[in-house]
Amino acid sequence: MSPNKRNTIQKTTILNYLREVDTHPNADTIYNDIKVKIPSISRATVYRILNNLVEENEIETLTIGNEQRFDGKQHGHIHIITKDNIIDLEDKAILRDIENLAKKHNHKPRNIKVIVEV
């Protein structure tokens, strides 16, 4: 988390949750799962924290249909988005090829993000 941003137990818990889950939960799922750990947390607090984490580039949002999902993984990976699911693909060869292509054009990628919609 950014050292200049306000860090709370709630924010740290939500970020850790998103770093650990292999799914791409929506805000309601996150709220329900976090409420087990922090019973006093409100839905509004979860939504506010999620928005702050997106603004701080700690997490990213993905959309399936009209539903917003969240991804806390910070390493390069590929998202395959279907009409009702998001699948993570961690193909090191593809990511290396993308990185090499960027270097060939004198760019150093900060983050590699590939989204395939099917």
N, C-alpha and C positions, 0 to 999 in steps of 0.2 A: 504494500500500500504506500502511496505517496506520503513522504514525511511531512508535507505542508498541509495535509488534509486532516480533518478531525476523525480520529479512530475511536470507535466505541466497541463495547463487547458485542452489541448487536451486529454492527458492520463486520467485525472480524469473524463472527460466527457465520454470517451469510456468505462472506467471501470464501472461507474455508470449506463450507458446504459445497459451493459451486466448483471449487478446485478438486474436490474429491468425487463428486458424482459423475457417472459415465453417461448420464442422460442429459437432455437439454430441457430442464423443467421450465414451466411457465411460472408467473408470479404467484398464482394461487397454490401451486404445488410447493413452491419454496416457502410460502407463508405457513402452510400446514405442517411441513417438516421442521421448520425452525421453531414453531410454536411448541413443539414437543420439548425442545431444549430450553426455550425461553418463553414460558407460559404467559408472561405479561406483555409480550410484544404485540403491537397492533398491525393490522393489514396496511394501514397508511405508512407506518414506519418501514415496513418491508419494501413497499413500492418506492418510497423516498430514497432508501439506501440503494436499491437496485439502480435507480436513475443516477444517483451520485457515482456509483461504481462504473456505470457506462461512461459518464462524462469524464471520469478519471482514467479511462482506458484500462481499467482493471478486469472488466468483463466485456463481452460483446453480446449483441442481440442478433437473433436469427428469426425469420418469420416463416411460419407454415400457414398458408392461407391468410387469415387475418389474425392469427395468434402469435404473440411475441414470446420467444423462448430465450433462455440465457445460457451462455457458455463461459465458464471460468477458466478453461484450459489456456495457458499462455504459451504453449509450444506450437510450432508450426504443424498444422494438420489440415486435412481436406474435409470439407463438409459435403456430403451428398444429401440433398434435400428432396424428399419425395412429397407427395401430396399430404401425407400424414405422419412423417417421421424425419428425423435427422440422424444420419449415420456418420460417425467419425471414421476417417480412413487415415492411417498413419503410414504412408508409403515413403520411406526415406529416400528411395531412388528418385521418385517424382519431385520431392522437395529439394533434393540436391540439384536436379536438372534445372528447376526454377531459379535456385540460387545462382547457379553457374551462368544462366542466361542473363540474369540481372548484372552480374559482375562483368560479363562480356560487353555490356552497354554502360560500364562505369557506374553502376549503382550497387549500393550495399543494402540489402533488404533489412529493415528493422523487424518486420514481421511478415511471414508468408501466409496469406489467406487465400484459399482456393474454395470456391463454392460451385458445386455442380448441381443444377436443378433438373430433376427428371420427372 
